[in-house]
Amino acid sequence: MRTAEKICWLLAGLCFLLGCACRFVFTAVRFTGFLLWCAAGVLILWALLGRWSGRKRWARRARRVLACLLAAGTVLFAVLEVQVIAWSRTDWETEPQAVIVLGAGVNGTVPSLSLQVRLEAALAYLEKWPGVPVVVTGSQGPGEAVSEAACMADWLAARGFPEERIVLEDQADNTEENIRFSLALLEERGVDTAGPIAVVSSGYHLYRASLHMAGNMVPAAARMPVRYLPLTVNYYIREAFAAAAELVF
């Protein structure tokens, strides 16, 4: 067995073991575990094709095709990841016509960590723009005693935010519906949705949200505490794949 082939097998084994750890032990980063399993499979395939390429023409061709696919996939991932990172910011200068706060998971009636971070970011952002309407959007999912929108409205109201400024949108099941349903509610209330509309969400999620706006989105990024850095990295990696799926479908 050649040295390059040995290295491929060793790396494949390492990726497989790390993938198992992410999937079954550190389950918060299970998407990274899935990617590591995929990497292990590609490394095994590369090693096998290398072994057969010396005597089988189809193996050499298959290896070249695999190399081209990997190169194209890497470029696409890099392009999308740059967009994800570029949108992960807060524009404090542009005055919005309204604010949309995107939902996340609810544990019973309590905001999950992701939703808690988004709400804290929303409250900080809204302090600068008193008077603008705020749409909290998200339906009720499995394991949730209330809708994400109701949970967010209660959280904001409990911290002194004026209830009359809060608009509930509790039917949206995904990002596209979050944006579409929220804009429809704002239009019903006479808001010019062609103007700048702020969207508050996790930093990694803002690029995907921007795909459903007409170029008028003002980003307001929520950031996880530094101690959750591995989880944050997992989300940023996952988001490039989610954005690719959004663009295709």
LONUBA-56961 format. One record per residue: x, y, z negated of N, C-alpha, C in turn; residue in three letters. Coordinates in steps of 0.001 Angstrom, whole numbers. Each point is the difference from the previous one (the first is absolute). Last residue first. Layout:
LONUBA-56961
     nxx     nyy     nzz    caxx    cayy    cazz     cxx     cyy     czz votor
       X       Y       Z       X       Y       Z       X       Y       Z   ALA
...
END
This chain:
LONUBA-56961
     nxx     nyy     nzz    caxx    cayy    cazz     cxx     cyy     czz votor
  -33960   25362    4619   -1412    -412     -89    -956    1152    -237   PHE
    4850     584     542    -389   -1008     990   -1510    -217       1   VAL
    2022    2944   -3172     177     537    1338    -492    -962    1069   LEU
       4   -1395   -4511    -983    1063     180      73     559    1420   GLU
    3229   -3151   -1373   -1299    -646     195   -1084    1028     272   ALA
    4222    1632   -1099      61    -651    1295   -1339    -673     319   ALA
     544    1837   -4262    -153    1062     998      21    -589    1407   ALA
     877   -2878   -3599   -1407     397     -15    -269    1077    1050   ALA
    4436   -1329    -666    -743   -1073     666   -1489     342      52   PHE
    2771    2927   -2336     377      49    1412    -748   -1068     793   ALA
    -473     125   -4728    -790    1014     687     360     111    1475   GLU
    2345   -2867   -3147   -1287    -536     439    -756     995     865   ARG
    4012    1400   -2037     265    -996    1042   -1307    -516     572   ILE
    -313    2902   -3643     470     724    1176     314    -963    1150   TYR
   -1264   -1821   -4191   -1127     676     652     440     732    1265   TYR
    3309   -2070   -2682    -866   -1019     599   -1142     654     770   ASN
    2735    2782   -2570     701    -449    1214    -836   -1035     738   VAL
   -1613    1382   -4174    -103    1074     986     657    -394    1314   THR
     441   -2874   -3686   -1364     -42     516    -201    1061    1080   LEU
    4134     -59   -2286    -151   -1198     854   -1395    -102     615   PRO
     759    3676   -3080     685     117    1283    -113   -1266     866   LEU
   -1813    1711   -4531    -686    -907     923     647      24    1390   TYR
    1462    2810   -3585     153   -1376    -505    -701   -1028     886   ARG
    -299    4782     772    1253    -607     474     140   -1444    -461   VAL
   -4951    2068     688    1162     258    -861    1221    -795     469   PRO
   -3604    1256    3720      91    -894   -1151    1191     410    -867   MET
   -2900    3372    3258    1217    -808    -105     -11    -823   -1281   ARG
   -3300    2979    3865     106    -509   -1371    1185    -947     -65   ALA
   -1346    4260    3594     519   -1332    -319      -2    -280   -1497   ALA
   -2403    2971    4047     239     203   -1436     371   -1365    -570   ALA
    -679    2684    5257     340   -1118    -892     202     435   -1446   PRO
   -3144    1719    4255    1002     547    -905     354   -1107    -998   VAL
   -2308     -16    5235     133    -510   -1356    1126     693    -754   MET
   -1923     247    4729    -231    1109    -935     189    -429   -1451   ASN
       4   -2629    4294    1177     853     -65    -114    1144    -987   GLY
   -3547   -3201     429     218     634    1298    1171     978     -60   ALA
    -818   -4798   -2853    -319    1422     -41     358     616    1352   MET
     903   -4554   -1257   -1447     148     149    -455    1452    -131   HIS
    4561   -1509    -521    -399    -560    1291   -1486     202     272   LEU
    2150    1135   -4190     102    1039    1034    -432    -505    1369   SER
     305   -2958   -3771   -1170     878     -88      13    1036    1119   ALA
    3713   -2756    -419   -1134    -764     527   -1283     834     -72   ARG
    3857    1874   -1890     145     -89    1457   -1184    -742     598   TYR
     307     342   -4742    -462    1212     671     159     -53    1518   LEU
    1335   -3246   -3630   -1275    -220     686    -418    1172     875   HIS
    3919    -256   -3003     191    -937    1106   -1252    -143     860   TYR
     -87    2725   -3979     854     556    1045     133    -902    1211   GLY
   -4449    -119   -2883    1384    -414    -241     854     460    1161   SER
   -4102    3010    -318     140   -1453     -68    1437    -319    -380   SER
   -3611    4312    1501     837    -453   -1113      13   -1520       5   VAL
   -1059    4180    3695    -254   -1392    -368     998    -387   -1084   VAL
   -2278    4822    2435    1046    -686    -765    -446   -1426    -313   ALA
   -1188    3511    4152    -616    -816   -1043    1118    -749    -721   ILE
    -733    4447    3744     863    -874    -800    -757    -689   -1126   PRO
   -2972    1320    4196    1070     698    -704     817    -963    -825   GLY
   -3858   -1319    2299    1051     219     997    1181     743    -616   ALA
   -4113    -936   -2330     982   -1083     -54    1029      74    1114   THR
   -3376    3365   -2813     584     -83    1342    1116   -1052     -13   ASP
   -4479     194   -3257    1449     187      45     480    -149    1441   VAL
   -4642    -536   -1902     388    1221     686    1490     281      52   GLY
   -2583   -3924   -1684      47    1096    -978     552    1284     601   ARG
    -282   -4013    2526   -1365     211    -493     -64    1163    -982   GLU
    4218   -1400    1542    -727     730    1047   -1437     270    -425   GLU
    2643   -2667   -2808     443    1396     -46    -727     837    1047   LEU
    -760   -4638     -65    -591     631   -1177     384    1475     -95   LEU
    2000   -2579    3406   -1433     166     269    -696     684   -1171   ALA
    4534   -1181    -455    -160    1159     888   -1468     258     305   LEU
    1034   -3857   -2478     256    1218    -788    -168    1251     853   SER
    -329   -4279    2030   -1164     274    -851     179    1292    -800   PHE
    3647   -1422    2703   -1186     300     821   -1206     360    -860   ARG
    4093   -1398   -2129     133    1293     676   -1294     363     725   ILE
     168   -4207   -2143     237    1052    -993     -11    1377     660   ASN
     -79   -3804    2759   -1313     381    -509     120    1073   -1077   GLU
    3994   -1728    1735    -735     658    1086   -1366     474    -479   GLU
    2666   -2581   -2976     499    1366     193    -778     748    1065   THR
   -2706   -3832   -2461    1370      59     496     365    1452     292   ASN
   -4325   -1296   -1718     751   -1204    -368    1448      14     460   ASP
   -4449    3629   -1313    1164    -320     846     776   -1188    -534   ALA
   -3937    2281   -2073    -310   -1041     980    1220    -481     785   GLN
    -881    3746   -3454     232   -1326    -570    -335   -1154     943   ASP
     944    5551    -974    -178    -798    1212     344   -1430    -407   GLU
   -1106    5089   -2588     266   -1436     -26    -262    -618    1374   LEU
    1513    5089   -1995    -915    -680     915     366   -1474      18   VAL
     955    4662   -3323     313   -1381     378   -1108    -578     872   ILE
      78    4380   -2247     930      14    1140     270   -1399     544   ARG
   -2714     877   -3894    -694     527    1179     904      67    1230   GLU
    1582   -1295   -4383    -725   -1065     693    -682     494    1268   GLU
    4596    1892   -2430   -1425     324     199    -723   -1066     837   PRO
    4187   -1083   -3289    -170     465    1377   -1490     226     262   PHE
    2173   -1694   -4167    -448    1378     125    -178     505    1408   GLY
    1130   -4504   -1633    1142     896    -205    -352    1441     318   ARG
   -3102   -3573     576     448    -159   -1389    1176     914    -319   ALA
   -1671    -271    4449    -925     733    -863     437     -69   -1462   ALA
    2437   -2498    3199     211    1439     183    -889     806    -943   LEU
    -571   -4662      33    1340     325    -493     243    1505      93   TRP
   -3972   -1769    1855     -40     -28   -1462    1345     428    -594   ASP
    -251    -480    4671    -809    1139    -433     -50      82   -1521   ALA
    2127   -3721    1944     790    1224     173    -768    1222    -486   MET
   -2222   -4148       1    1096     -30    -971     822    1285      67   CYS
   -3334    -678    3225    -587     323   -1311    1067      35   -1081   ALA
    1353   -1328    4337    -406    1409      -7    -561     409   -1364   ALA
    1078   -4522     802    1214     796    -162    -344    1484     -72   GLU
   -3777   -3388   -1617     706     324    1241    1250     819    -311   SER
   -1629   -3431   -3708    -549    1203     636     753     223    1303   VAL
    1039   -3774   -2461   -1323     202    -595    -699    1222     573   ALA
    3785   -3523    2124    -199    1396    -380   -1425     179    -510   GLU
    1889   -4063    1914     633     265   -1277    -159    1416    -490   GLY
    -616    -571    5139     -17   -1121    -943     745     350   -1294   PRO
   -1689    4308    2490     551   -1258     474     -92   -1094   -1042   GLY
   -2269    5078    1622     201    -916   -1120     456   -1345     542   GLN
    1060    4798    2568   -1138    -823    -394     351    -867   -1210   SER
    1859    5050    1709     359   -1405    -198   -1188    -787    -499   GLY
    1745    5542      42    -530    -996     919     527   -1400    -284   THR
    -837    5612   -1491     659   -1204    -505    -631   -1179     734   VAL
     402    5569     982    -670   -1268     252     845   -1117    -595   VAL
    -580    5607    -785     861   -1180     -99    -841   -1246     246   VAL
      31    5896     889    -687   -1258    -311     960   -1189      61   PRO
    1538    5087   -1398    -204    -838    1185    -721   -1288    -404   VAL
    1276    3378   -3299   -1153     360     826    -223    -893    1201   GLY
    4894     850   -2223   -1308     -16    -669   -1104     396     978   PRO
    5128   -1565     385   -1052     408     931   -1372     -94    -677   TRP
    4121   -1161   -2229     442    1129     823   -1122     541     884   LYS
    -555   -3836   -2802     187    1174    -856     397    1228     811   GLU
    -385   -4394    1910   -1230     794     -27     103    1221    -893   LEU
    3575   -3241     291    -153     725    1265   -1192     953     -54   TYR
     795   -2882   -3666    1070    1007      95    -150     842    1261   ALA
   -2954   -3585    -555    -281    1024   -1001    1048    1112      54   LEU
     625   -3789    2747   -1134     807     459    -280    1140    -972   ALA
    3258   -3194   -1158     485     869    1077   -1110     914     492   ALA
   -1163   -3218   -3146     871     995    -631     543     978    1039   GLU
   -2520   -3618    1559    -840     960    -710     827    1078    -681   LEU
    2225   -3596    2156    -669     861     976    -846    1071    -686   ARG
    2035   -3274   -2668    1019     902     552    -625     958    1011   VAL
   -2750   -3366   -1769     361     952   -1054     999    1027     529   GLN
   -1129   -3641    2742   -1060    1009     -33     287    1061   -1053   LEU
    2985   -3643     338      28     784    1235   -1040    1104     -28   SER
      46   -3062   -3615    1185     863     -10      34     892    1234   LEU
   -4848   -1440   -1206    1246    -750      76    1171     976     -25   SER
   -4779    1264   -2275     836      92    1201    1219    -922     -91   PRO
   -4675   -1149   -2488    1230     748    -256     841      67    1280   VAL
   -4112   -2530    -921    -352    1415     171    1217     903    -142   THR
     683   -4791    1418   -1247     192    -731    -523    1394     240   GLY
    4141       7    1896     -46   -1149    -905   -1215     143    -912   ASN
    1300    1930    5176    -522     322   -1329     -47   -1284    -813   VAL
    2760    1990    4843    -663    -973    -853    -444     549   -1346   GLY
     359    3595    3769     830   -1204    -153    -713    -887   -1014   ALA
   -1153    4814    3354     -92    -920   -1112    1038   -1108      33   GLY
     126    5317    1860    -237   -1380     432      80    -956   -1186   LEU
   -1311    5382     714     839    -866    -830    -347   -1449     345   VAL
    -477    5206    2336    -498   -1375     -29     983    -824    -814   ILE
   -1412    5587     704     962   -1016    -408    -701   -1357     -17   VAL
    -551    5197    2671    -541    -974    -943    1102   -1007    -304   ALA
     983    3799    2516   -1433     266     -45    -687    -900   -1034   GLN
    5335    1514    -432    -948    -923     635   -1444     500     -74   PRO
    5178    2353     224   -1241     -17    -776   -1025    -896     688   GLU
    5556    -140      41   -1196     121     836   -1264     -98    -851   THR
    4370    -504   -2034    -153    1338     579   -1303     167     769   GLU
    2029   -4009   -2215    -563     919   -1003    -347    1354     593   TRP
     800   -5338    1524      22    1340     580    -711     948    -974   ASP
    2557   -4967    -661   -1126     866    -335     224    1377     608   THR
    1637   -5404    1355     368    1296    -567   -1275     757    -357   ARG
    1303   -4164    3038     -45    -178   -1452     475    1269    -711   SER
      18    -859    4804   -1298     462    -487    -110     -74   -1520   TRP
    3938   -1545    2241    -163    1422     322   -1319     557    -534   ALA
     991   -4675    -373     794     802    -937    -215    1500     239   ILE
   -2083   -2999    2962    -537    -218   -1347     719     894   -1013   VAL
    1655     -93    4405   -1253     744    -100    -610    -120   -1398   GLN
    3820   -2537     932     366    1422     -15   -1261     855    -138   VAL
    -592   -4571     616     443     293   -1371     429    1456    -134   GLU
   -1201   -1674    4275   -1166     147    -868     408     369   -1427   LEU
    3439    -866    3106    -769    1172     440   -1184     242    -931   VAL
    2595   -3892    -691     740    1209    -377    -781    1254     369   ALA
   -1732   -4202    1323     -95     174   -1446     687    1295    -424   PHE
     392   -1214    4477   -1368     409    -310    -174     247   -1500   LEU
    4134   -1741    1457    -160    1383     457   -1395     518    -352   VAL
     898   -4517    -883     772     851    -898    -151    1474     368   THR
   -1927   -3272    2806    -720     105   -1266     702     914    -986   GLY
    2121    -995    4089   -1172     849     226    -784     198   -1293   ALA
    3660   -2958    -139     469    1371     221   -1176     959     173   ALA
    -919   -4594    -344     467     523   -1278     465    1450     142   LEU
   -1243   -2297    3891   -1177     245    -839     394     601   -1346   LEU
    3441   -1376    2934    -694    1186     527   -1208     357    -853   CYS
    2362   -3942   -1049     828    1172    -305    -672    1280     476   ALA
   -2011   -4102    1115    -140     268   -1434     792    1238    -391   LEU
     461   -1549    4381   -1334     567    -198    -201     372   -1467   VAL
    3944   -2259    1094      34    1372     512   -1352     691    -190   ARG
     317   -4515   -1154     779     810    -944      69    1452     459   ARG
   -2026   -3196    2802    -848     274   -1159     733     874   -1009   ALA
    2399   -1533    3730    -986    1001     395    -889     384   -1192   ARG
    3093   -3451    -646     718    1264     182    -968    1119     366   ARG
   -1717   -4330    -315     337     503   -1329     742    1333      95   ALA
   -1103   -2430    3913   -1183     654    -559     296     595   -1367   TRP
    3325   -2629    2258    -153    1343     549   -1176     741    -628   ARG
    3179   -3840   -2210   -1348     164     539    -205    1448     448   LYS
    4051   -1648   -2110    -319   -1064     959   -1389     129     617   ARG
    1999    3139   -3203    1176    -488     710    -324   -1030    1066   GLY
   -3244    1919   -3108     291     821    1182    1203    -489     787   SER
   -1916   -1715   -4317    -432    -630    1245     466     735    1247   TRP
     975    1634   -4430     521   -1364      64    -334    -646    1340   ARG
   -1734    4277    -963    1441      62     209     620   -1376     128   GLY
   -4537     352   -1099     211     350    1412    1482     103     319   LEU
   -1161    -734   -4482    -325   -1171     817     214     271    1482   LEU
     560    3577   -3058    1041   -1017    -195    -247   -1225     875   ALA
   -3265    3393     -64    1221     492     644    1114   -1032     -99   TRP
   -4024    -851   -2308    -184    -131    1446    1245     438     754   LEU
     -15     651   -4617      46   -1434     301    -134    -228    1502   ILE
    -494    4386   -1522    1394    -436    -137     147   -1489     308   LEU
   -4344    1847    -129     736     502    1171    1455    -459     -48   VAL
   -2730   -1035   -3721    -407    -747    1182     748     422    1251   GLY
     676    2428   -3990     576   -1343    -117    -346    -832    1221   ALA
   -1980    4216    -338    1425     124     313     693   -1357     -76   ALA
   -4470     224   -1373      93     173    1456    1461      88     445   CYS
    -819     -61   -4588    -278   -1320     583      86      54    1526   TRP
     371    4035   -2268    1206    -805    -210    -193   -1409     528   LEU
   -3687    2928      54     992     404     991    1287    -819    -132   LEU
   -3346    -662   -3244    -442    -515    1294    1003     352    1099   PHE
     746    1838   -4236     237   -1437      -1    -403    -639    1315   GLY
   -1022    4495    -730    1438    -163     272     372   -1474      14   THR
   -4316    1005   -1291     154     237    1445    1468    -123     403   PHE
   -1236    -293   -4601    -159   -1246     756      96     208    1513   ARG
     644    2649   -4427     712     237    1263    -133   -1221     904   VAL
   -2007      14   -4269    -329    1351     452     671     328    1330   ALA
     754   -4103   -2542   -1102      -3     968    -398    1386     489   THR
    4037   -2763   -2146    -203    1453      41   -1109     290    1007   PHE
     503   -4520    -604     472     527   -1285    -266    1506     -69   VAL
   -1144   -2618    3917    -552    -747   -1123     430     514   -1385   PHE
    1280    1947    4429   -1384    -457     160    -597    -559   -1284   ARG
    4599    1473     278    -900    1137     201   -1465    -438      55   CYS
    3361   -3312    -349       2     818   -1216    -985    1162     126   ALA
     725   -2712    3767    -770    -723   -1023     -86     813   -1289   CYS
    2739    1679    3399   -1404     104     375    -901    -699   -1002   GLY
    4635    -430    -436    -425    1345    -404   -1472     223     332   LEU
    1876   -4022    1452     -61      29   -1466    -452    1370    -515   LEU
     674    -523    4664   -1115    -835    -443    -161      64   -1518   PHE
    3686    2173    2001   -1253     714     275   -1206    -798    -497   CYS
    4212   -2069    -311     -83    1116    -938   -1308     771     194   LEU
     990   -3463    3031    -308    -535   -1324    -165    1097   -1036   GLY
    1389    1228    4300   -1383    -478      38    -422    -550   -1361   ALA
    4476    1269     597    -867    1174    -100   -1473    -402       5   LEU
    3148   -3410     666     123     537   -1353    -918    1208    -210   LEU
     295   -1871    4316    -710    -903    -909      58     507   -1447   TRP
    2418    2379    3288   -1437     105     258    -797    -862    -972   CYS
    4698    -321     -73    -446    1270    -596   -1504     170     187   ILE
    2037   -3665    2076     -42    -176   -1452    -525    1257    -698   LYS
     785     191    4615   -1188    -794    -287    -142    -231   -1504   GLU
    3835    2193    1555   -1174     858     203   -1279    -751    -339   ALA
    4104   -2422     -85    -116     937   -1117   -1249     865     122   THR
    -116   -4885    2257     802    1208     122    -285     958   -1156   ARG
    -281   -5521      99    -845    1196       0     880    1245       0   MET
END
